[in-house]
Amino acid sequence: MEKSSAIAQRGRRISLSLEHIILNIAIWFGLYLIVSLSLNIEYGFGGIPNFGRALAVLMGAVAVGALVNRALMALFGINGDIIVASGEVKRVMNDLILQNPLIGVGFLLVVLTVAALAGAVTGALLILPSARLSEDYLAITLLAISEVFFMISYYHPDIIGGYYGTSVPDIFAWAPSEWRIVLFALLVIVTAAAIYILLDRILTSPYGRLLKAMREDETVVRVCGRDVMWIRVRTVALGSAVAAIAGALYSLYTLNVIATSFGRVEWTFYPFLMILLGGVGNKRGVLLGTFLFVLIKILLTTYKYELRDLFRLSFETVWLEYIIFGILMLLILLYRPEGMIKEEPILTEPMKVCVKRRR
């Protein structure tokens, strides 16, 4: 009897562990898919190597921790330091959302809207002084700008709490705690799917073909009378707006905003790896590359101690993640630069009709 009870308890623990892994994969897949899609607009279609992607994600967090929090402080008449006051704002908002879940829905829509606007404005403004640079110089310049803003937000607590961070209201305060991760996984996946469908319509339009033309040869685009600098500004503004939504969602998930959560490795270099793995300029490739990356990352994080014992590693397993992804990046660039799914041409409606007739 005791043996069967122990087996049943072990089975429940395994089931709960598996459920937790699946939900983690879903949440991180949704977040990284949004960022990868935003980067695919700029780099995959437009050929703009935005090594400052983490800045746009950080701006989504700033929209939550600084802009929306301060607006709520003014609304509720809460004064004081942003670090302490944000905790009071969180308490008041959680009580309101507990009484009326629709307030949480409204708060979510406001946060995502403000984040998208903040990301778009930041992206458009920061690309202006560097839009005329060539690819290599542009990449380094955007990386440097991103790092500067990261350091400012981290060492100046007046913005988003610096190294202390700020609190964020819980949009699912009305739900039981065990439901929260499930609800958030659904929210992130639905948001990522909506963005995927919207960007698919945008990038299969003449605008998407214009971006690919600019990527291949800017001179041809100029000869055709197009302003390349204005195209770059619009493209980076769109990509930054999308990426900022991921930053806002991540802040709502963690219920906290702190600059160290938005480093260049996690929110710039990893998304580059995802689109290179799946296929540059390929939306289905981005889906596949993001899923494979997240699956490997979550499994490495979950079973890090088992891997350490199995391979008898003499270093911390956190470095194993960087080693594996670094090697993977080199292998892709050397042996499969087009990614797992090759880029396909954008077909207009008349072209689709011609293809069907040929078949």
C-alpha positions in Angstrom: 0.0 0.0 0.0 2.7 2.4 1.0 4.7 1.5 -2.1 1.8 2.2 -4.4 1.2 5.5 -2.7 4.8 6.5 -3.1 4.6 5.6 -6.8 1.5 7.7 -7.2 3.1 10.7 -5.6 6.2 10.3 -7.7 3.9 10.2 -10.8 2.1 13.4 -9.8 5.5 15.1 -9.2 6.7 14.1 -12.7 3.4 15.3 -14.2 3.6 18.6 -12.5 7.3 19.0 -13.5 6.4 18.2 -17.1 3.5 20.7 -17.0 5.8 23.4 -15.6 8.4 22.7 -18.4 5.7 22.9 -21.1 4.3 26.2 -19.7 7.8 27.7 -19.5 8.5 26.7 -23.1 5.2 28.3 -24.2 5.9 31.6 -22.4 9.4 31.9 -23.6 8.5 30.8 -27.1 5.9 33.5 -27.2 8.2 36.2 -25.9 11.2 35.3 -28.0 9.0 34.9 -31.1 7.8 38.5 -30.8 11.4 39.8 -30.5 12.6 37.5 -33.3 9.8 38.7 -35.6 10.7 42.3 -34.9 14.3 41.6 -35.7 13.3 39.7 -38.8 11.6 42.9 -40.1 14.8 44.9 -39.7 17.5 42.4 -40.4 15.8 39.6 -42.3 13.8 41.8 -44.7 15.5 45.2 -44.5 19.1 44.2 -44.0 19.5 46.5 -41.0 21.7 44.8 -38.4 20.1 46.2 -35.3 22.5 45.1 -32.5 20.5 47.3 -30.2 17.4 45.1 -30.1 17.7 44.9 -26.3 17.0 48.7 -26.1 13.6 48.3 -27.7 12.7 45.5 -25.3 13.9 47.6 -22.4 11.7 50.5 -23.5 8.7 48.2 -23.2 9.7 47.7 -19.6 10.3 51.4 -19.1 6.8 52.0 -20.4 5.4 49.8 -17.6 7.8 50.7 -14.8 8.2 54.4 -15.4 5.5 55.8 -17.6 2.4 53.8 -16.5 3.5 53.6 -12.9 3.9 57.4 -12.7 0.5 57.9 -14.4 -1.1 55.7 -11.8 0.8 57.4 -9.0 -0.7 60.7 -10.2 -4.2 59.1 -10.5 -4.2 57.6 -7.0 -2.4 60.6 -5.4 0.6 58.5 -4.3 3.8 60.5 -3.8 7.3 59.6 -3.0 10.2 57.6 -4.5 9.3 55.5 -7.6 10.7 52.4 -5.9 8.5 52.6 -2.8 5.5 54.2 -4.6 5.3 51.5 -7.2 4.7 49.0 -4.4 1.8 51.0 -3.2 0.5 51.3 -6.8 0.7 47.6 -7.2 -1.3 47.0 -4.0 -4.1 49.4 -5.0 -4.3 48.1 -8.6 -4.3 44.4 -7.4 -7.3 45.2 -5.1 -9.1 46.8 -8.0 -8.4 44.0 -10.4 -9.4 41.5 -7.8 -12.8 43.2 -7.6 -13.2 43.7 -11.4 -11.1 41.6 -13.8 -12.0 44.0 -16.7 -9.7 46.6 -15.1 -6.9 44.1 -15.6 -7.8 43.8 -19.3 -7.9 47.6 -19.6 -4.6 47.9 -17.8 -3.0 45.3 -20.2 -4.2 47.1 -23.3 -3.0 50.5 -22.0 0.4 49.0 -21.1 0.9 47.3 -24.5 -0.2 50.5 -26.4 2.2 52.7 -24.4 5.0 50.2 -24.8 4.5 50.0 -28.6 4.5 53.9 -28.9 7.5 54.2 -26.7 9.4 51.6 -28.7 8.4 53.2 -32.0 9.5 56.7 -31.0 12.8 55.4 -29.5 13.6 53.4 -32.5 12.8 56.2 -35.0 14.8 58.7 -33.0 17.9 56.6 -32.4 18.2 55.4 -36.0 18.2 59.0 -37.4 21.9 59.9 -36.5 23.1 56.5 -37.8 20.8 55.7 -40.7 23.4 56.7 -43.3 26.0 54.3 -41.9 27.0 51.1 -43.6 26.1 47.7 -42.1 29.1 47.2 -39.9 29.3 50.7 -38.5 25.5 50.8 -38.1 25.5 47.5 -36.0 28.2 48.8 -33.7 26.6 52.2 -33.3 23.2 50.7 -32.4 24.9 48.3 -29.9 26.7 51.2 -28.3 23.5 53.3 -28.0 21.7 50.4 -26.4 24.5 49.8 -23.9 24.5 53.5 -22.9 20.8 53.5 -22.2 21.0 50.3 -20.3 23.7 51.7 -18.0 21.7 54.9 -17.5 18.6 53.0 -16.5 20.5 50.7 -14.2 22.5 53.3 -12.3 19.8 56.0 -12.1 17.1 54.7 -9.8 14.8 57.7 -10.6 13.9 56.1 -14.0 12.8 52.5 -13.3 14.3 51.9 -9.9 17.8 51.2 -11.1 19.3 48.1 -9.4 16.3 47.9 -7.0 13.7 47.9 -9.7 10.0 48.8 -9.6 6.9 46.8 -8.8 4.3 46.0 -11.5 0.5 45.3 -10.9 -0.7 41.8 -11.6 -3.2 41.7 -14.4 -4.3 38.2 -13.2 -4.8 39.2 -9.5 -8.3 37.8 -9.7 -7.1 34.3 -10.5 -5.8 31.6 -8.2 -2.0 31.6 -8.0 -1.8 28.1 -9.7 -3.7 29.4 -12.7 -1.5 32.5 -13.3 1.3 30.8 -15.3 -1.3 29.0 -17.5 -3.2 32.3 -18.1 0.0 34.1 -18.9 1.2 31.4 -21.3 -2.1 31.7 -23.2 -1.8 35.5 -23.2 1.7 35.5 -24.6 0.9 32.8 -27.3 -2.2 34.7 -28.4 -0.3 38.0 -28.6 2.6 36.4 -30.5 0.1 34.8 -33.0 -1.7 38.1 -33.5 1.6 39.8 -34.2 2.7 37.0 -36.6 -0.5 37.3 -38.6 -0.3 41.1 -38.7 3.4 41.1 -39.8 2.6 38.5 -42.4 0.1 40.8 -44.0 2.5 43.7 -43.8 5.6 41.9 -45.2 3.8 40.2 -48.0 2.7 43.7 -49.3 4.7 45.9 -51.6 6.4 47.3 -48.4 7.9 43.9 -47.8 9.2 43.7 -51.4 10.7 47.2 -51.0 12.5 46.1 -47.8 14.1 43.1 -49.6 15.1 45.3 -52.5 16.8 47.7 -50.0 18.5 44.8 -48.4 19.9 43.5 -51.7 20.9 46.8 -53.3 20.2 50.3 -51.8 21.5 52.0 -55.0 18.7 50.4 -57.1 16.1 51.6 -54.5 17.5 55.2 -54.7 17.5 55.1 -58.5 13.8 54.2 -58.4 13.2 57.4 -56.4 12.8 55.9 -52.9 14.3 57.6 -49.8 16.4 54.8 -48.2 16.8 56.8 -44.9 13.1 57.2 -44.5 12.5 53.5 -45.2 15.1 52.7 -42.5 13.4 55.0 -40.0 10.0 53.5 -40.6 11.3 49.9 -40.5 13.2 50.4 -37.2 10.2 52.2 -35.7 7.9 49.2 -36.6 10.4 46.6 -35.4 11.1 48.5 -32.1 7.3 48.9 -31.4 6.9 45.1 -31.8 9.9 44.3 -29.6 8.7 46.7 -26.9 5.5 44.7 -26.5 7.7 41.7 -25.5 9.4 43.8 -22.9 6.1 44.9 -21.5 4.7 41.4 -21.4 7.9 40.1 -19.7 7.6 42.8 -17.0 3.9 41.9 -16.4 4.9 38.3 -16.1 7.7 38.9 -13.5 5.8 41.6 -11.7 9.0 43.6 -11.6 11.0 45.9 -13.8 14.8 45.9 -13.4 17.3 46.8 -16.1 19.5 43.7 -15.6 16.7 41.6 -16.9 17.2 43.1 -20.4 20.8 42.3 -21.3 22.2 42.3 -24.8 22.8 38.5 -24.8 19.3 37.5 -24.0 17.4 40.1 -26.0 19.8 40.8 -28.9 22.3 38.0 -29.6 19.9 35.2 -28.9 17.2 36.6 -31.3 19.8 36.9 -34.0 20.7 33.2 -33.4 17.0 32.3 -33.7 16.5 33.9 -37.1 19.8 32.6 -38.4 18.9 29.1 -37.2 15.5 29.2 -38.8 16.2 31.2 -41.9 16.7 35.0 -42.5 13.8 36.8 -44.1 11.6 33.7 -43.6 8.6 33.9 -41.2 8.2 30.1 -41.0 12.0 29.9 -40.4 11.7 32.3 -37.5 8.9 30.1 -36.0 11.1 27.0 -36.3 14.3 28.6 -35.1 12.7 30.2 -32.1 11.0 27.0 -31.0 14.2 24.9 -31.3 16.2 27.5 -29.4 13.7 27.8 -26.6 13.3 24.0 -26.3 17.1 23.6 -26.0 17.4 26.5 -23.5 14.6 25.3 -21.2 15.8 21.7 -21.2 19.4 22.9 -20.4 18.1 25.0 -17.6 15.8 22.3 -16.2 18.3 19.5 -16.3 21.5 21.4 -15.6 22.5 19.4 -12.6 21.9 16.1 -14.3 24.0 17.3 -17.3 26.8 18.4 -14.9 26.9 15.0 -13.3 26.5 13.1 -16.6 29.4 14.9 -18.3 31.4 15.5 -15.1 31.7 19.2 -15.9 34.4 21.1 -14.0 32.5 24.5 -14.5 29.1 25.8 -13.7 26.4 24.6 -16.1 25.3 28.2 -16.8 28.3 28.4 -19.1 27.2 25.3 -21.0 24.4 27.3 -22.5 26.7 29.9 -23.9 29.1 27.3 -25.2 26.4 25.3 -27.0 24.7 28.3 -28.5 28.1 29.8 -29.5 29.1 26.6 -31.3 25.6 26.4 -32.9 26.0 29.9 -34.3 29.4 29.1 -35.8 28.1 25.9 -37.4 25.1 27.7 -38.9 27.3 30.5 -40.4 29.8 28.0 -41.8 27.6 25.2 -43.1 24.0 26.5 -43.3 24.0 30.3 -43.7 20.5 30.2 -45.3 19.1 28.6 -42.2 17.0 25.5 -41.8 14.3 26.8 -44.1 15.4 28.7 -47.2 14.0 32.1 -48.0 11.2 32.2 -50.5 10.3 35.0 -52.9 7.3 37.2 -51.9 4.4 36.2 -54.3 1.9 38.8 -55.3 -1.7 37.7 -56.0 -1.2 37.6 -59.8 2.0 35.6 -59.3 0.1 33.1 -57.1 -2.5 32.7 -59.9 0.3 32.0 -62.4 1.9 29.4 -60.1 -1.5 27.6 -59.6 -2.0 27.5 -63.4 1.4 26.0 -63.9 0.6 23.3 -61.4 
